[in-house]
Amino acid sequence: MIIGIGTDIIEVNRIKDCLARHPKFTERVFTDAETAYCFSHAGWAERLAGRFAAKEAIAKALGTRLRWRDVEVLPDAAGKPVVHLRNKAAEALGKGRVLVSISHCRTHAVAYAIVVSD
């Protein structure tokens, strides 16, 4: 059963501007694993923007505010994004699951999240 859906879009340059103005932006918003993954690729800004959009979409799908670092989005072996929730984010989810899809181009990133229960 679908519990909630959420979507978000962000300009990639907005993420680049945040990094330029606030060097600790990545530490506040992304987990160490997310940061390591994104900065290991040439399109790091697009990947960070995609994860930012995913976190916003997941919060909308859960219907609550979340701490940025309590939501982690990393790819599985096939490259599919997988969501890991901690603390209050995990409590908000309960026994459900979060499915997320991320897409980006050079200028924008978009994410779509669905919260489902069995």
Biopython code that builds the backbone (N, CA, C, O; Angstrom):
import numpy as np
from Bio.PDB.StructureBuilder import StructureBuilder

atoms = [
    (1, "MET", "N", (0.838, -1.172, 0.000)),
    (1, "MET", "CA", (0.000, 0.000, 0.000)),
    (1, "MET", "C", (0.893, 1.249, 0.000)),
    (1, "MET", "O", (1.900, 1.298, 0.706)),
    (2, "ILE", "N", (0.521, 2.239, -0.784)),
    (2, "ILE", "CA", (1.277, 3.494, -0.836)),
    (2, "ILE", "C", (0.877, 4.359, 0.361)),
    (2, "ILE", "O", (-0.301, 4.648, 0.574)),
    (3, "ILE", "N", (1.880, 4.761, 1.131)),
    (3, "ILE", "CA", (1.669, 5.612, 2.303)),
    (3, "ILE", "C", (1.856, 7.086, 1.958)),
    (3, "ILE", "O", (1.147, 7.950, 2.475)),
    (4, "GLY", "N", (2.810, 7.361, 1.084)),
    (4, "GLY", "CA", (3.074, 8.751, 0.715)),
    (4, "GLY", "C", (3.956, 8.847, -0.510)),
    (4, "GLY", "O", (4.712, 7.925, -0.816)),
    (5, "ILE", "N", (3.859, 9.961, -1.207)),
    (5, "ILE", "CA", (4.728, 10.220, -2.352)),
    (5, "ILE", "C", (5.302, 11.628, -2.198)),
    (5, "ILE", "O", (4.703, 12.497, -1.564)),
    (6, "GLY", "N", (6.462, 11.825, -2.786)),
    (6, "GLY", "CA", (7.094, 13.137, -2.750)),
    (6, "GLY", "C", (7.998, 13.322, -3.945)),
    (6, "GLY", "O", (8.563, 12.354, -4.456)),
    (7, "THR", "N", (8.137, 14.524, -4.386)),
    (7, "THR", "CA", (9.042, 14.820, -5.494)),
    (7, "THR", "C", (9.736, 16.139, -5.215)),
    (7, "THR", "O", (9.224, 16.977, -4.473)),
    (8, "ASP", "N", (10.904, 16.320, -5.815)),
    (8, "ASP", "CA", (11.637, 17.570, -5.654)),
    (8, "ASP", "C", (12.543, 17.772, -6.858)),
    (8, "ASP", "O", (13.030, 16.815, -7.460)),
    (9, "ILE", "N", (12.755, 19.025, -7.191)),
    (9, "ILE", "CA", (13.673, 19.395, -8.262)),
    (9, "ILE", "C", (14.560, 20.521, -7.753)),
    (9, "ILE", "O", (14.109, 21.380, -6.995)),
    (10, "ILE", "N", (15.807, 20.516, -8.165)),
    (10, "ILE", "CA", (16.738, 21.557, -7.733)),
    (10, "ILE", "C", (17.703, 21.890, -8.875)),
    (10, "ILE", "O", (18.067, 21.028, -9.675)),
    (11, "GLU", "N", (18.100, 23.148, -8.928)),
    (11, "GLU", "CA", (19.107, 23.563, -9.893)),
    (11, "GLU", "C", (20.478, 23.117, -9.380)),
    (11, "GLU", "O", (20.792, 23.311, -8.205)),
    (12, "VAL", "N", (21.275, 22.535, -10.235)),
    (12, "VAL", "CA", (22.609, 22.069, -9.847)),
    (12, "VAL", "C", (23.469, 23.243, -9.394)),
    (12, "VAL", "O", (24.260, 23.101, -8.462)),
    (13, "ASN", "N", (23.328, 24.392, -10.035)),
    (13, "ASN", "CA", (24.122, 25.562, -9.640)),
    (13, "ASN", "C", (23.811, 26.038, -8.228)),
    (13, "ASN", "O", (24.659, 26.649, -7.578)),
    (14, "ARG", "N", (22.611, 25.763, -7.752)),
    (14, "ARG", "CA", (22.267, 26.132, -6.377)),
    (14, "ARG", "C", (23.141, 25.360, -5.390)),
    (14, "ARG", "O", (23.589, 25.914, -4.386)),
    (15, "ILE", "N", (23.379, 24.086, -5.677)),
    (15, "ILE", "CA", (24.262, 23.275, -4.829)),
    (15, "ILE", "C", (25.693, 23.802, -4.923)),
    (15, "ILE", "O", (26.375, 23.927, -3.905)),
    (16, "LYS", "N", (26.151, 24.111, -6.137)),
    (16, "LYS", "CA", (27.510, 24.649, -6.304)),
    (16, "LYS", "C", (27.660, 25.972, -5.547)),
    (16, "LYS", "O", (28.685, 26.210, -4.910)),
    (17, "ASP", "N", (26.645, 26.826, -5.617)),
    (17, "ASP", "CA", (26.694, 28.114, -4.911)),
    (17, "ASP", "C", (26.741, 27.904, -3.393)),
    (17, "ASP", "O", (27.483, 28.595, -2.695)),
    (18, "CYS", "N", (25.956, 26.956, -2.884)),
    (18, "CYS", "CA", (25.969, 26.666, -1.447)),
    (18, "CYS", "C", (27.359, 26.209, -1.008)),
    (18, "CYS", "O", (27.848, 26.618, 0.045)),
    (19, "LEU", "N", (27.985, 25.366, -1.812)),
    (19, "LEU", "CA", (29.334, 24.893, -1.470)),
    (19, "LEU", "C", (30.334, 26.034, -1.476)),
    (19, "LEU", "O", (31.238, 26.077, -0.641)),
    (20, "ALA", "N", (30.178, 26.963, -2.417)),
    (20, "ALA", "CA", (31.109, 28.090, -2.502)),
    (20, "ALA", "C", (30.939, 29.033, -1.303)),
    (20, "ALA", "O", (31.923, 29.557, -0.781)),
    (21, "ARG", "N", (29.704, 29.245, -0.873)),
    (21, "ARG", "CA", (29.432, 30.179, 0.226)),
    (21, "ARG", "C", (29.564, 29.540, 1.601)),
    (21, "ARG", "O", (29.934, 30.205, 2.568)),
    (22, "HIS", "N", (29.258, 28.242, 1.686)),
    (22, "HIS", "CA", (29.246, 27.541, 2.969)),
    (22, "HIS", "C", (30.050, 26.243, 2.840)),
    (22, "HIS", "O", (29.487, 25.196, 2.518)),
    (23, "PRO", "N", (31.346, 26.304, 3.088)),
    (23, "PRO", "CA", (32.190, 25.109, 2.898)),
    (23, "PRO", "C", (31.738, 23.890, 3.702)),
    (23, "PRO", "O", (32.057, 22.762, 3.324)),
    (24, "LYS", "N", (31.009, 24.084, 4.795)),
    (24, "LYS", "CA", (30.563, 22.939, 5.606)),
    (24, "LYS", "C", (29.198, 22.413, 5.164)),
    (24, "LYS", "O", (28.611, 21.555, 5.824)),
    (25, "PHE", "N", (28.702, 22.932, 4.049)),
    (25, "PHE", "CA", (27.397, 22.503, 3.545)),
    (25, "PHE", "C", (27.317, 20.987, 3.398)),
    (25, "PHE", "O", (26.337, 20.379, 3.827)),
    (26, "THR", "N", (28.327, 20.374, 2.802)),
    (26, "THR", "CA", (28.270, 18.921, 2.595)),
    (26, "THR", "C", (28.262, 18.174, 3.929)),
    (26, "THR", "O", (27.592, 17.149, 4.057)),
    (27, "GLU", "N", (28.996, 18.676, 4.921)),
    (27, "GLU", "CA", (29.025, 18.022, 6.229)),
    (27, "GLU", "C", (27.668, 18.091, 6.920)),
    (27, "GLU", "O", (27.291, 17.171, 7.646)),
    (28, "ARG", "N", (26.929, 19.187, 6.697)),
    (28, "ARG", "CA", (25.618, 19.357, 7.327)),
    (28, "ARG", "C", (24.531, 18.533, 6.656)),
    (28, "ARG", "O", (23.605, 18.065, 7.318)),
    (29, "VAL", "N", (24.641, 18.353, 5.335)),
    (29, "VAL", "CA", (23.540, 17.773, 4.571)),
    (29, "VAL", "C", (23.758, 16.302, 4.200)),
    (29, "VAL", "O", (22.811, 15.515, 4.205)),
    (30, "PHE", "N", (24.987, 15.935, 3.882)),
    (30, "PHE", "CA", (25.248, 14.595, 3.343)),
    (30, "PHE", "C", (26.071, 13.759, 4.320)),
    (30, "PHE", "O", (26.888, 14.285, 5.076)),
    (31, "THR", "N", (25.838, 12.442, 4.289)),
    (31, "THR", "CA", (26.657, 11.554, 5.111)),
    (31, "THR", "C", (28.052, 11.460, 4.492)),
    (31, "THR", "O", (28.266, 11.843, 3.342)),
    (32, "ASP", "N", (28.986, 10.945, 5.277)),
    (32, "ASP", "CA", (30.348, 10.785, 4.770)),
    (32, "ASP", "C", (30.366, 9.868, 3.546)),
    (32, "ASP", "O", (31.101, 10.119, 2.591)),
    (33, "ALA", "N", (29.564, 8.818, 3.575)),
    (33, "ALA", "CA", (29.526, 7.884, 2.448)),
    (33, "ALA", "C", (28.958, 8.557, 1.195)),
    (33, "ALA", "O", (29.448, 8.333, 0.089)),
    (34, "GLU", "N", (27.928, 9.379, 1.376)),
    (34, "GLU", "CA", (27.360, 10.097, 0.217)),
    (34, "GLU", "C", (28.382, 11.063, -0.380)),
    (34, "GLU", "O", (28.555, 11.134, -1.597)),
    (35, "THR", "N", (29.052, 11.801, 0.497)),
    (35, "THR", "CA", (30.048, 12.768, 0.022)),
    (35, "THR", "C", (31.173, 12.041, -0.719)),
    (35, "THR", "O", (31.587, 12.465, -1.798)),
    (36, "ALA", "N", (31.663, 10.950, -0.138)),
    (36, "ALA", "CA", (32.746, 10.193, -0.787)),
    (36, "ALA", "C", (32.292, 9.681, -2.153)),
    (36, "ALA", "O", (33.033, 9.771, -3.132)),
    (37, "TYR", "N", (31.072, 9.143, -2.216)),
    (37, "TYR", "CA", (30.560, 8.636, -3.488)),
    (37, "TYR", "C", (30.463, 9.761, -4.522)),
    (37, "TYR", "O", (30.952, 9.614, -5.643)),
    (38, "CYS", "N", (29.845, 10.867, -4.159)),
    (38, "CYS", "CA", (29.620, 11.948, -5.132)),
    (38, "CYS", "C", (30.935, 12.551, -5.618)),
    (38, "CYS", "O", (31.107, 12.772, -6.816)),
    (39, "PHE", "N", (31.859, 12.818, -4.707)),
    (39, "PHE", "CA", (33.110, 13.451, -5.106)),
    (39, "PHE", "C", (34.064, 12.488, -5.816)),
    (39, "PHE", "O", (35.112, 12.907, -6.306)),
    (40, "SER", "N", (33.710, 11.205, -5.874)),
    (40, "SER", "CA", (34.548, 10.263, -6.625)),
    (40, "SER", "C", (34.171, 10.221, -8.100)),
    (40, "SER", "O", (34.767, 9.473, -8.875)),
    (41, "HIS", "N", (33.178, 11.024, -8.491)),
    (41, "HIS", "CA", (32.728, 11.058, -9.885)),
    (41, "HIS", "C", (32.914, 12.445, -10.474)),
    (41, "HIS", "O", (32.877, 13.448, -9.761)),
    (42, "ALA", "N", (33.114, 12.490, -11.788)),
    (42, "ALA", "CA", (33.294, 13.777, -12.465)),
    (42, "ALA", "C", (32.060, 14.666, -12.298)),
    (42, "ALA", "O", (32.202, 15.881, -12.156)),
    (43, "GLY", "N", (30.878, 14.101, -12.311)),
    (43, "GLY", "CA", (29.645, 14.884, -12.172)),
    (43, "GLY", "C", (29.222, 14.998, -10.714)),
    (43, "GLY", "O", (28.068, 14.734, -10.379)),
    (44, "TRP", "N", (30.146, 15.387, -9.849)),
    (44, "TRP", "CA", (29.863, 15.401, -8.402)),
    (44, "TRP", "C", (28.717, 16.349, -8.047)),
    (44, "TRP", "O", (27.892, 16.024, -7.193)),
    (45, "ALA", "N", (28.656, 17.508, -8.685)),
    (45, "ALA", "CA", (27.603, 18.474, -8.338)),
    (45, "ALA", "C", (26.217, 17.929, -8.698)),
    (45, "ALA", "O", (25.267, 18.099, -7.934)),
    (46, "GLU", "N", (26.100, 17.279, -9.853)),
    (46, "GLU", "CA", (24.826, 16.682, -10.246)),
    (46, "GLU", "C", (24.426, 15.581, -9.267)),
    (46, "GLU", "O", (23.252, 15.441, -8.923)),
    (47, "ARG", "N", (25.401, 14.807, -8.826)),
    (47, "ARG", "CA", (25.110, 13.711, -7.884)),
    (47, "ARG", "C", (24.710, 14.252, -6.510)),
    (47, "ARG", "O", (23.791, 13.730, -5.878)),
    (48, "LEU", "N", (25.397, 15.295, -6.051)),
    (48, "LEU", "CA", (24.986, 15.919, -4.786)),
    (48, "LEU", "C", (23.587, 16.514, -4.911)),
    (48, "LEU", "O", (22.767, 16.365, -4.005)),
    (49, "ALA", "N", (23.312, 17.189, -6.028)),
    (49, "ALA", "CA", (21.992, 17.787, -6.243)),
    (49, "ALA", "C", (20.915, 16.699, -6.269)),
    (49, "ALA", "O", (19.827, 16.892, -5.727)),
    (50, "GLY", "N", (21.211, 15.573, -6.888)),
    (50, "GLY", "CA", (20.257, 14.468, -6.933)),
    (50, "GLY", "C", (19.942, 13.928, -5.545)),
    (50, "GLY", "O", (18.787, 13.640, -5.232)),
    (51, "ARG", "N", (20.974, 13.792, -4.715)),
    (51, "ARG", "CA", (20.747, 13.321, -3.350)),
    (51, "ARG", "C", (20.002, 14.357, -2.512)),
    (51, "ARG", "O", (19.166, 14.005, -1.679)),
    (52, "PHE", "N", (20.307, 15.629, -2.734)),
    (52, "PHE", "CA", (19.573, 16.689, -2.037)),
    (52, "PHE", "C", (18.087, 16.609, -2.399)),
    (52, "PHE", "O", (17.226, 16.651, -1.520)),
    (53, "ALA", "N", (17.796, 16.493, -3.689)),
    (53, "ALA", "CA", (16.399, 16.384, -4.137)),
    (53, "ALA", "C", (15.751, 15.132, -3.560)),
    (53, "ALA", "O", (14.579, 15.161, -3.186)),
    (54, "ALA", "N", (16.501, 14.029, -3.482)),
    (54, "ALA", "CA", (15.954, 12.777, -2.933)),
    (54, "ALA", "C", (15.581, 12.955, -1.465)),
    (54, "ALA", "O", (14.525, 12.488, -1.037)),
    (55, "LYS", "N", (16.434, 13.625, -0.688)),
    (55, "LYS", "CA", (16.142, 13.831, 0.723)),
    (55, "LYS", "C", (14.883, 14.691, 0.896)),
    (55, "LYS", "O", (14.054, 14.417, 1.764)),
    (56, "GLU", "N", (14.748, 15.721, 0.073)),
    (56, "GLU", "CA", (13.542, 16.556, 0.124)),
    (56, "GLU", "C", (12.309, 15.729, -0.268)),
    (56, "GLU", "O", (11.265, 15.830, 0.377)),
    (57, "ALA", "N", (12.427, 14.926, -1.308)),
    (57, "ALA", "CA", (11.297, 14.106, -1.764)),
    (57, "ALA", "C", (10.893, 13.096, -0.693)),
    (57, "ALA", "O", (9.704, 12.853, -0.486)),
    (58, "ILE", "N", (11.875, 12.508, -0.015)),
    (58, "ILE", "CA", (11.592, 11.525, 1.035)),
    (58, "ILE", "C", (10.878, 12.201, 2.206)),
    (58, "ILE", "O", (9.927, 11.641, 2.752)),
    (59, "ALA", "N", (11.322, 13.387, 2.596)),
    (59, "ALA", "CA", (10.641, 14.115, 3.681)),
    (59, "ALA", "C", (9.191, 14.406, 3.304)),
    (59, "ALA", "O", (8.295, 14.276, 4.138)),
    (60, "LYS", "N", (8.960, 14.793, 2.068)),
    (60, "LYS", "CA", (7.593, 15.052, 1.611)),
    (60, "LYS", "C", (6.767, 13.766, 1.629)),
    (60, "LYS", "O", (5.604, 13.782, 2.033)),
    (61, "ALA", "N", (7.359, 12.657, 1.196)),
    (61, "ALA", "CA", (6.638, 11.382, 1.172)),
    (61, "ALA", "C", (6.300, 10.915, 2.581)),
    (61, "ALA", "O", (5.242, 10.330, 2.810)),
    (62, "LEU", "N", (7.205, 11.176, 3.529)),
    (62, "LEU", "CA", (6.948, 10.773, 4.920)),
    (62, "LEU", "C", (6.058, 11.782, 5.638)),
    (62, "LEU", "O", (5.485, 11.477, 6.684)),
    (63, "GLY", "N", (5.944, 12.979, 5.078)),
    (63, "GLY", "CA", (5.079, 14.003, 5.664)),
    (63, "GLY", "C", (5.649, 14.623, 6.918)),
    (63, "GLY", "O", (4.894, 15.045, 7.794)),
    (64, "THR", "N", (6.970, 14.687, 7.026)),
    (64, "THR", "CA", (7.592, 15.250, 8.217)),
    (64, "THR", "C", (8.948, 15.852, 7.876)),
    (64, "THR", "O", (9.551, 15.522, 6.854)),
    (65, "ARG", "N", (9.417, 16.738, 8.746)),
    (65, "ARG", "CA", (10.758, 17.287, 8.578)),
    (65, "ARG", "C", (11.756, 16.245, 9.071)),
    (65, "ARG", "O", (11.488, 15.508, 10.020)),
    (66, "LEU", "N", (12.897, 16.197, 8.416)),
    (66, "LEU", "CA", (13.920, 15.223, 8.774)),
    (66, "LEU", "C", (15.263, 15.916, 8.922)),
    (66, "LEU", "O", (15.504, 16.960, 8.314)),
    (67, "ARG", "N", (16.121, 15.341, 9.717)),
    (67, "ARG", "CA", (17.501, 15.811, 9.752)),
    (67, "ARG", "C", (18.181, 15.289, 8.500)),
    (67, "ARG", "O", (18.041, 14.122, 8.135)),
    (68, "TRP", "N", (18.915, 16.173, 7.854)),
    (68, "TRP", "CA", (19.526, 15.815, 6.569)),
    (68, "TRP", "C", (20.314, 14.512, 6.638)),
    (68, "TRP", "O", (20.157, 13.634, 5.789)),
    (69, "ARG", "N", (21.161, 14.396, 7.656)),
    (69, "ARG", "CA", (22.075, 13.248, 7.710)),
    (69, "ARG", "C", (21.398, 11.978, 8.222)),
    (69, "ARG", "O", (22.031, 10.922, 8.257)),
    (70, "ASP", "N", (20.139, 12.054, 8.616)),
    (70, "ASP", "CA", (19.406, 10.849, 8.987)),
    (70, "ASP", "C", (18.867, 10.123, 7.752)),
    (70, "ASP", "O", (18.321, 9.024, 7.854)),
    (71, "VAL", "N", (19.028, 10.743, 6.606)),
    (71, "VAL", "CA", (18.603, 10.130, 5.340)),
    (71, "VAL", "C", (19.854, 9.970, 4.470)),
    (71, "VAL", "O", (20.527, 10.948, 4.143)),
    (72, "GLU", "N", (20.143, 8.748, 4.112)),
    (72, "GLU", "CA", (21.309, 8.470, 3.268)),
    (72, "GLU", "C", (20.834, 7.773, 2.000)),
    (72, "GLU", "O", (20.062, 6.816, 2.055)),
    (73, "VAL", "N", (21.302, 8.260, 0.869)),
    (73, "VAL", "CA", (20.934, 7.668, -0.423)),
    (73, "VAL", "C", (22.224, 7.296, -1.145)),
    (73, "VAL", "O", (23.017, 8.159, -1.521)),
    (74, "LEU", "N", (22.412, 6.003, -1.326)),
    (74, "LEU", "CA", (23.608, 5.487, -1.998)),
    (74, "LEU", "C", (23.181, 4.470, -3.047)),
    (74, "LEU", "O", (22.117, 3.863, -2.924)),
    (75, "PRO", "N", (23.990, 4.280, -4.063)),
    (75, "PRO", "CA", (23.627, 3.305, -5.094)),
    (75, "PRO", "C", (23.935, 1.873, -4.646)),
    (75, "PRO", "O", (24.878, 1.627, -3.895)),
    (76, "ASP", "N", (23.103, 0.927, -5.133)),
    (76, "ASP", "CA", (23.440, -0.479, -4.906)),
    (76, "ASP", "C", (24.431, -0.918, -5.993)),
    (76, "ASP", "O", (24.911, -0.085, -6.763)),
    (77, "ALA", "N", (24.733, -2.194, -6.059)),
    (77, "ALA", "CA", (25.725, -2.692, -7.019)),
    (77, "ALA", "C", (25.327, -2.413, -8.465)),
    (77, "ALA", "O", (26.188, -2.291, -9.336)),
    (78, "ALA", "N", (24.026, -2.313, -8.719)),
    (78, "ALA", "CA", (23.541, -2.054, -10.077)),
    (78, "ALA", "C", (23.391, -0.555, -10.361)),
    (78, "ALA", "O", (23.060, -0.165, -11.481)),
    (79, "GLY", "N", (23.634, 0.279, -9.350)),
    (79, "GLY", "CA", (23.503, 1.729, -9.531)),
    (79, "GLY", "C", (22.163, 2.285, -9.103)),
    (79, "GLY", "O", (21.959, 3.498, -9.158)),
    (80, "LYS", "N", (21.246, 1.438, -8.680)),
    (80, "LYS", "CA", (19.919, 1.872, -8.219)),
    (80, "LYS", "C", (20.037, 2.555, -6.863)),
    (80, "LYS", "O", (20.679, 2.007, -5.967)),
    (81, "PRO", "N", (19.439, 3.738, -6.677)),
    (81, "PRO", "CA", (19.545, 4.389, -5.374)),
    (81, "PRO", "C", (18.776, 3.627, -4.293)),
    (81, "PRO", "O", (17.636, 3.204, -4.485)),
    (82, "VAL", "N", (19.443, 3.473, -3.159)),
    (82, "VAL", "CA", (18.860, 2.778, -2.011)),
    (82, "VAL", "C", (18.866, 3.749, -0.837)),
    (82, "VAL", "O", (19.855, 4.444, -0.601)),
    (83, "VAL", "N", (17.756, 3.792, -0.102)),
    (83, "VAL", "CA", (17.588, 4.737, 1.007)),
    (83, "VAL", "C", (17.855, 4.033, 2.333)),
    (83, "VAL", "O", (17.341, 2.944, 2.591)),
    (84, "HIS", "N", (18.668, 4.674, 3.167)),
    (84, "HIS", "CA", (18.931, 4.206, 4.525)),
    (84, "HIS", "C", (18.492, 5.326, 5.462)),
    (84, "HIS", "O", (18.958, 6.460, 5.344)),
    (85, "LEU", "N", (17.585, 5.003, 6.402)),
    (85, "LEU", "CA", (17.089, 6.006, 7.343)),
    (85, "LEU", "C", (17.588, 5.701, 8.742)),
    (85, "LEU", "O", (17.724, 4.541, 9.133)),
    (86, "ARG", "N", (17.859, 6.769, 9.495)),
    (86, "ARG", "CA", (18.321, 6.636, 10.879)),
    (86, "ARG", "C", (17.460, 7.522, 11.786)),
    (86, "ARG", "O", (16.788, 8.446, 11.329)),
    (87, "ASN", "N", (17.503, 7.214, 13.066)),
    (87, "ASN", "CA", (16.916, 8.054, 14.108)),
    (87, "ASN", "C", (15.447, 8.389, 13.816)),
    (87, "ASN", "O", (14.656, 7.485, 13.548)),
    (88, "LYS", "N", (15.071, 9.677, 13.865)),
    (88, "LYS", "CA", (13.667, 10.060, 13.699)),
    (88, "LYS", "C", (13.137, 9.730, 12.298)),
    (88, "LYS", "O", (11.945, 9.475, 12.126)),
    (89, "ALA", "N", (14.023, 9.735, 11.308)),
    (89, "ALA", "CA", (13.583, 9.368, 9.961)),
    (89, "ALA", "C", (13.146, 7.911, 9.939)),
    (89, "ALA", "O", (12.131, 7.579, 9.327)),
    (90, "ALA", "N", (13.901, 7.039, 10.598)),
    (90, "ALA", "CA", (13.539, 5.622, 10.662)),
    (90, "ALA", "C", (12.254, 5.436, 11.462)),
    (90, "ALA", "O", (11.415, 4.601, 11.126)),
    (91, "GLU", "N", (12.109, 6.236, 12.539)),
    (91, "GLU", "CA", (10.874, 6.160, 13.337)),
    (91, "GLU", "C", (9.670, 6.592, 12.512)),
    (91, "GLU", "O", (8.604, 5.984, 12.604)),
    (92, "ALA", "N", (9.834, 7.643, 11.703)),
    (92, "ALA", "CA", (8.733, 8.129, 10.863)),
    (92, "ALA", "C", (8.318, 7.082, 9.841)),
    (92, "ALA", "O", (7.143, 6.981, 9.488)),
    (93, "LEU", "N", (9.286, 6.304, 9.365)),
    (93, "LEU", "CA", (8.990, 5.279, 8.356)),
    (93, "LEU", "C", (8.298, 4.073, 8.975)),
    (93, "LEU", "O", (7.437, 3.465, 8.338)),
    (94, "GLY", "N", (8.653, 3.719, 10.192)),
    (94, "GLY", "CA", (8.086, 2.519, 10.805)),
    (94, "GLY", "C", (8.544, 1.280, 10.062)),
    (94, "GLY", "O", (9.735, 1.106, 9.800)),
    (95, "LYS", "N", (7.590, 0.417, 9.720)),
    (95, "LYS", "CA", (7.935, -0.832, 9.030)),
    (95, "LYS", "C", (7.820, -0.714, 7.518)),
    (95, "LYS", "O", (7.906, -1.714, 6.806)),
    (96, "GLY", "N", (7.627, 0.497, 7.029)),
    (96, "GLY", "CA", (7.500, 0.691, 5.584)),
    (96, "GLY", "C", (8.841, 0.679, 4.883)),
    (96, "GLY", "O", (9.883, 0.452, 5.497)),
    (97, "ARG", "N", (8.796, 0.927, 3.593)),
    (97, "ARG", "CA", (9.995, 1.027, 2.764)),
    (97, "ARG", "C", (9.903, 2.305, 1.944)),
    (97, "ARG", "O", (8.813, 2.794, 1.649)),
    (98, "VAL", "N", (11.059, 2.833, 1.584)),
    (98, "VAL", "CA", (11.107, 4.014, 0.728)),
    (98, "VAL", "C", (11.754, 3.617, -0.595)),
    (98, "VAL", "O", (12.855, 3.068, -0.632)),
    (99, "LEU", "N", (11.048, 3.905, -1.662)),
    (99, "LEU", "CA", (11.580, 3.705, -3.006)),
    (99, "LEU", "C", (11.876, 5.081, -3.574)),
    (99, "LEU", "O", (11.063, 5.995, -3.437)),
    (100, "VAL", "N", (13.026, 5.240, -4.208)),
    (100, "VAL", "CA", (13.391, 6.554, -4.724)),
    (100, "VAL", "C", (13.996, 6.410, -6.117)),
    (100, "VAL", "O", (14.675, 5.431, -6.426)),
    (101, "SER", "N", (13.735, 7.400, -6.931)),
    (101, "SER", "CA", (14.319, 7.489, -8.260)),
    (101, "SER", "C", (14.927, 8.876, -8.401)),
    (101, "SER", "O", (14.314, 9.873, -8.022)),
    (102, "ILE", "N", (16.134, 8.933, -8.945)),
    (102, "ILE", "CA", (16.850, 10.203, -9.112)),
    (102, "ILE", "C", (17.256, 10.331, -10.576)),
    (102, "ILE", "O", (17.676, 9.357, -11.202)),
    (103, "SER", "N", (17.129, 11.522, -11.105)),
    (103, "SER", "CA", (17.605, 11.802, -12.458)),
    (103, "SER", "C", (18.211, 13.198, -12.473)),
    (103, "SER", "O", (17.811, 14.061, -11.692)),
    (104, "HIS", "N", (19.168, 13.416, -13.353)),
    (104, "HIS", "CA", (19.771, 14.744, -13.455)),
    (104, "HIS", "C", (20.336, 14.979, -14.842)),
    (104, "HIS", "O", (20.637, 14.047, -15.588)),
    (105, "CYS", "N", (20.468, 16.260, -15.160)),
    (105, "CYS", "CA", (21.199, 16.691, -16.337)),
    (105, "CYS", "C", (22.218, 17.722, -15.838)),
    (105, "CYS", "O", (22.427, 17.833, -14.630)),
    (106, "ARG", "N", (22.840, 18.459, -16.715)),
    (106, "ARG", "CA", (23.857, 19.410, -16.260)),
    (106, "ARG", "C", (23.262, 20.541, -15.429)),
    (106, "ARG", "O", (23.962, 21.121, -14.599)),
    (107, "THR", "N", (21.982, 20.871, -15.634)),
    (107, "THR", "CA", (21.400, 22.039, -14.974)),
    (107, "THR", "C", (20.462, 21.721, -13.813)),
    (107, "THR", "O", (20.348, 22.521, -12.885)),
    (108, "HIS", "N", (19.796, 20.584, -13.844)),
    (108, "HIS", "CA", (18.804, 20.264, -12.819)),
    (108, "HIS", "C", (18.908, 18.804, -12.366)),
    (108, "HIS", "O", (19.376, 17.933, -13.099)),
    (109, "ALA", "N", (18.454, 18.573, -11.134)),
    (109, "ALA", "CA", (18.308, 17.215, -10.606)),
    (109, "ALA", "C", (16.896, 17.090, -10.064)),
    (109, "ALA", "O", (16.345, 18.038, -9.504)),
    (110, "VAL", "N", (16.322, 15.920, -10.237)),
    (110, "VAL", "CA", (14.971, 15.666, -9.772)),
    (110, "VAL", "C", (14.937, 14.306, -9.080)),
    (110, "VAL", "O", (15.661, 13.387, -9.462)),
    (111, "ALA", "N", (14.098, 14.188, -8.069)),
    (111, "ALA", "CA", (13.943, 12.909, -7.376)),
    (111, "ALA", "C", (12.467, 12.687, -7.070)),
    (111, "ALA", "O", (11.698, 13.628, -6.875)),
    (112, "TYR", "N", (12.106, 11.429, -7.035)),
    (112, "TYR", "CA", (10.742, 11.013, -6.752)),
    (112, "TYR", "C", (10.816, 9.916, -5.704)),
    (112, "TYR", "O", (11.573, 8.959, -5.874)),
    (113, "ALA", "N", (10.054, 10.029, -4.631)),
    (113, "ALA", "CA", (10.071, 9.033, -3.555)),
    (113, "ALA", "C", (8.665, 8.522, -3.284)),
    (113, "ALA", "O", (7.692, 9.274, -3.333)),
    (114, "ILE", "N", (8.579, 7.238, -3.000)),
    (114, "ILE", "CA", (7.321, 6.603, -2.616)),
    (114, "ILE", "C", (7.561, 5.822, -1.337)),
    (114, "ILE", "O", (8.501, 5.032, -1.248)),
    (115, "VAL", "N", (6.708, 6.044, -0.348)),
    (115, "VAL", "CA", (6.756, 5.269, 0.890)),
    (115, "VAL", "C", (5.664, 4.217, 0.790)),
    (115, "VAL", "O", (4.497, 4.533, 0.557)),
    (116, "VAL", "N", (6.062, 2.953, 0.972)),
    (116, "VAL", "CA", (5.108, 1.852, 0.867)),
    (116, "VAL", "C", (5.171, 0.994, 2.126)),
    (116, "VAL", "O", (6.187, 0.945, 2.819)),
    (117, "SER", "N", (4.054, 0.317, 2.404)),
    (117, "SER", "CA", (4.029, -0.675, 3.482)),
    (117, "SER", "C", (3.592, -1.992, 2.871)),
    (117, "SER", "O", (2.967, -2.022, 1.812)),
    (118, "ASP", "N", (3.924, -3.072, 3.544)),
    (118, "ASP", "CA", (3.572, -4.406, 3.013)),
    (118, "ASP", "C", (2.144, -4.760, 3.318)),
    (118, "ASP", "O", (1.683, -5.840, 2.947)),
]
sb = StructureBuilder()
sb.init_structure("model")
sb.init_model(0)
sb.init_chain("A")
sb.init_seg("    ")
for serial, (resi, resn, name, xyz) in enumerate(atoms, 1):
    if name == "N":
        sb.init_residue(resn, " ", resi, " ")
    sb.init_atom(name, np.array(xyz, "f"), 0.0, 1.0, " ", f" {name:<3s}", serial, name[0])
structure = sb.get_structure()
